[in-house]
Amino acid sequence: MQNYSFKHFCLDIKKIFIIVFRSIINSLWGIVSIQMFLCIVYFCMNANHAPFSLYVKNDVAYIIGKITENMRNVDIPKNVKYLYLSSTGGNLDAAIHLASIVRDRELTTLSDNICASACIVIYEAGGRRIAAPNTLFGFHSPSIIAYKNVQNQELENELEFSRTVMAESLIFDGMEEKFINSWITSNEIYLFTGEEMKEMGYVDGLVSIKKPIF
């Protein structure tokens, strides 16, 4: 675990404020519940500053924390049938790699806390996608984190390429292009609960998921 500095704290407070403010303005929730707020606080202060963690217990693999670049070559053991996700996102290339494994093996994906950004690419690749009713799913353009205030044309091209790759992966796994286009080029953050995702057809089942114990 990396040291949690005052600088990280300030960045997290800013990130929390932006997410809550935009959620209210966009009328996604009206009023963000205390449970959702605490979920955002916890993962902003922990998941994004923790090194990537992949645990395996019996036939369940757990991805907890930030999806990092070094995960582009990570494999998931052959005996795994379920993949539990608790992540606010990270490296898109690594997420695409993991999504291909999930898709090829038809793993069931599970999330009961938060799955945002690149994490959703992995989650949606599941042969069956399970969430808790209050799981928080967050969508945004790659530009918010990876390419903020880009000026260089080369980086602009990389940004467009990242958007295309992300969109193609999600479309392949059944997400409607119209829905993707509503957020893929926006500077806003779009939040949905597990219940809302099920209504849209992007979650297959709602259950209470047992927390991992190590």
C-alpha positions as CSV (number, residue, x, y, z in Angstrom):
1,M,0.0,0.0,0.0
2,Q,1.3,3.4,-0.9
3,N,1.6,6.2,1.7
4,Y,-1.5,8.3,1.7
5,S,-0.3,11.9,1.6
6,F,-2.0,15.2,2.2
7,K,-1.7,15.8,-1.5
8,H,-3.6,12.6,-2.2
9,F,-6.2,13.7,0.3
10,C,-6.8,17.0,-1.4
11,L,-7.1,15.3,-4.8
12,D,-9.6,12.8,-3.4
13,I,-11.7,15.6,-1.8
14,K,-11.8,17.4,-5.2
15,K,-12.7,14.1,-7.0
16,I,-15.5,13.4,-4.5
17,F,-16.9,16.9,-4.8
18,I,-16.9,16.7,-8.6
19,I,-18.6,13.3,-8.7
20,V,-21.3,14.4,-6.2
21,F,-21.9,17.8,-7.8
22,R,-22.2,16.4,-11.3
23,S,-24.5,13.6,-10.1
24,I,-26.9,16.2,-8.6
25,I,-26.7,18.5,-11.6
26,N,-27.3,15.7,-14.0
27,S,-30.3,14.5,-11.9
28,L,-29.1,11.0,-12.0
29,W,-29.9,10.6,-8.3
30,G,-31.4,13.9,-7.2
31,I,-29.8,13.5,-3.9
32,V,-26.8,11.2,-3.5
33,S,-27.5,8.7,-0.7
34,I,-25.2,8.4,2.3
35,Q,-24.3,4.9,1.3
36,M,-23.3,5.9,-2.2
37,F,-21.3,8.9,-0.9
38,L,-19.4,6.7,1.6
39,C,-18.7,4.2,-1.2
40,I,-17.2,7.0,-3.4
41,V,-15.2,8.3,-0.4
42,Y,-13.8,4.9,0.4
43,F,-12.7,3.9,-3.1
44,C,-11.3,7.3,-4.0
45,M,-9.1,7.2,-0.9
46,N,-8.1,3.5,-1.3
47,A,-8.6,1.8,-4.6
48,N,-6.9,4.3,-6.8
49,H,-3.8,4.6,-4.6
50,A,-3.4,0.9,-3.9
51,P,-1.4,-1.4,-6.1
52,F,-3.3,-3.8,-8.3
53,S,-4.5,-6.8,-6.4
54,L,-5.5,-10.2,-7.9
55,Y,-6.6,-12.8,-5.4
56,V,-7.8,-16.3,-6.1
57,K,-9.9,-18.3,-3.7
58,N,-11.3,-21.6,-4.9
59,D,-13.0,-20.8,-8.2
60,V,-13.3,-17.0,-7.6
61,A,-10.8,-14.4,-8.7
62,Y,-10.9,-11.0,-7.1
63,I,-9.7,-7.8,-8.7
64,I,-9.6,-5.1,-6.1
65,G,-8.0,-1.7,-6.6
66,K,-6.7,0.3,-9.5
67,I,-6.2,-1.5,-12.9
68,T,-2.6,-0.8,-13.6
69,E,-0.4,-1.0,-16.8
70,N,1.4,-4.1,-15.6
71,M,-1.8,-6.1,-15.8
72,R,-1.6,-6.2,-19.6
73,N,0.1,-9.6,-19.3
74,V,-1.7,-10.9,-16.3
75,D,-3.5,-14.3,-16.7
76,I,-6.4,-15.6,-14.7
77,P,-6.1,-19.2,-13.5
78,K,-7.9,-21.8,-15.5
79,N,-10.0,-23.1,-12.6
80,V,-11.7,-19.7,-12.0
81,K,-15.4,-19.4,-12.9
82,Y,-16.2,-16.1,-11.3
83,L,-14.5,-12.7,-11.3
84,Y,-15.3,-10.2,-8.5
85,L,-14.6,-6.6,-9.4
86,S,-14.1,-3.7,-7.1
87,S,-12.3,-0.9,-8.9
88,T,-12.6,2.7,-10.0
89,G,-10.8,1.9,-13.2
90,G,-7.3,2.5,-14.5
91,N,-5.4,1.4,-17.6
92,L,-7.6,0.8,-20.6
93,D,-5.2,-1.6,-22.4
94,A,-5.0,-3.8,-19.3
95,A,-8.8,-3.8,-19.1
96,I,-9.2,-4.8,-22.7
97,H,-6.7,-7.7,-22.1
98,L,-8.6,-8.9,-19.0
99,A,-12.0,-8.5,-20.8
100,S,-10.8,-10.8,-23.6
101,I,-10.0,-13.5,-21.0
102,V,-13.3,-13.1,-19.3
103,R,-15.1,-13.2,-22.6
104,D,-13.2,-16.3,-23.9
105,R,-13.8,-18.3,-20.8
106,E,-17.4,-17.0,-20.3
107,L,-16.6,-16.0,-16.7
108,T,-19.4,-14.6,-14.5
109,T,-18.5,-11.1,-13.4
110,L,-19.6,-9.8,-9.9
111,S,-19.6,-6.4,-8.3
112,D,-21.2,-5.1,-5.2
113,N,-19.3,-1.9,-4.4
114,I,-18.1,0.1,-7.3
115,C,-17.1,-0.6,-10.9
116,A,-16.2,2.5,-13.0
117,S,-14.3,3.5,-16.1
118,A,-12.0,0.8,-17.4
119,C,-13.5,-1.7,-14.8
120,I,-16.8,-1.6,-16.7
121,V,-15.0,-2.9,-19.9
122,I,-14.1,-6.1,-17.9
123,Y,-17.4,-6.4,-16.1
124,E,-19.5,-6.2,-19.3
125,A,-17.5,-9.0,-20.9
126,G,-18.9,-11.5,-18.4
127,G,-20.9,-14.4,-19.7
128,R,-23.3,-13.5,-16.8
129,R,-23.1,-10.2,-15.1
130,I,-24.1,-10.0,-11.4
131,A,-24.4,-6.9,-9.2
132,A,-25.9,-5.8,-5.9
133,P,-28.9,-3.4,-6.3
134,N,-26.8,-0.5,-4.9
135,T,-23.5,-1.2,-6.8
136,L,-22.2,2.0,-8.3
137,F,-21.3,2.0,-12.0
138,G,-19.4,5.1,-13.3
139,F,-19.0,6.0,-17.0
140,H,-16.8,8.7,-18.5
141,S,-14.7,9.5,-21.4
142,P,-11.0,8.5,-21.1
143,S,-10.1,12.2,-21.4
144,I,-11.1,13.0,-17.9
145,I,-8.2,11.0,-16.3
146,A,-5.8,10.1,-18.9
147,Y,-5.8,13.0,-21.3
148,K,-6.9,16.1,-19.3
149,N,-6.3,19.4,-21.0
150,V,-4.6,17.8,-24.0
151,Q,-3.1,20.2,-26.5
152,N,-0.8,18.0,-28.5
153,Q,-2.4,16.6,-31.7
154,E,-0.7,13.2,-31.2
155,L,-2.3,12.9,-27.8
156,E,-5.6,14.0,-29.3
157,N,-5.3,11.1,-31.7
158,E,-4.5,8.7,-28.9
159,L,-7.5,9.9,-27.0
160,E,-9.8,9.3,-30.0
161,F,-8.2,5.8,-30.4
162,S,-8.9,5.0,-26.7
163,R,-12.5,6.1,-27.1
164,T,-12.9,3.9,-30.2
165,V,-11.3,0.9,-28.5
166,M,-13.5,1.3,-25.4
167,A,-16.7,1.8,-27.4
168,E,-16.0,-1.2,-29.7
169,S,-15.3,-3.5,-26.7
170,L,-18.6,-2.5,-25.0
171,I,-20.6,-2.7,-28.2
172,F,-19.2,-6.2,-28.8
173,D,-20.5,-7.2,-25.3
174,G,-24.0,-5.9,-26.0
175,M,-24.0,-2.2,-24.9
176,E,-26.0,0.0,-27.2
177,E,-24.1,2.5,-29.3
178,K,-26.6,5.2,-28.5
179,F,-26.0,4.8,-24.8
180,I,-22.2,4.8,-25.3
181,N,-22.3,8.0,-27.4
182,S,-24.2,9.8,-24.6
183,W,-21.0,9.7,-22.4
184,I,-18.0,8.6,-24.4
185,T,-17.1,12.2,-25.6
186,S,-18.5,14.0,-22.6
187,N,-16.6,15.7,-19.8
188,E,-19.2,14.6,-17.4
189,I,-19.3,11.5,-15.1
190,Y,-22.4,9.4,-15.4
191,L,-23.4,7.2,-12.4
192,F,-25.9,4.3,-12.4
193,T,-26.9,1.8,-9.7
194,G,-27.0,-1.9,-10.2
195,E,-30.8,-1.7,-10.4
196,E,-30.7,0.9,-13.1
197,M,-28.1,-1.0,-15.1
198,K,-30.3,-4.1,-14.9
199,E,-33.3,-2.1,-16.3
200,M,-31.1,-1.1,-19.2
201,G,-30.0,-4.7,-19.8
202,Y,-26.3,-4.3,-18.8
203,V,-26.6,-6.3,-15.6
204,D,-28.1,-9.8,-15.7
205,G,-29.0,-10.4,-12.1
206,L,-29.2,-8.6,-8.8
207,V,-28.0,-10.5,-5.6
208,S,-26.3,-9.9,-2.3
209,I,-22.7,-10.8,-2.9
210,K,-20.5,-12.1,-0.1
211,K,-17.5,-10.0,0.6
212,P,-14.0,-11.6,0.0
213,I,-12.2,-12.7,3.1
214,F,-8.4,-13.3,3.0
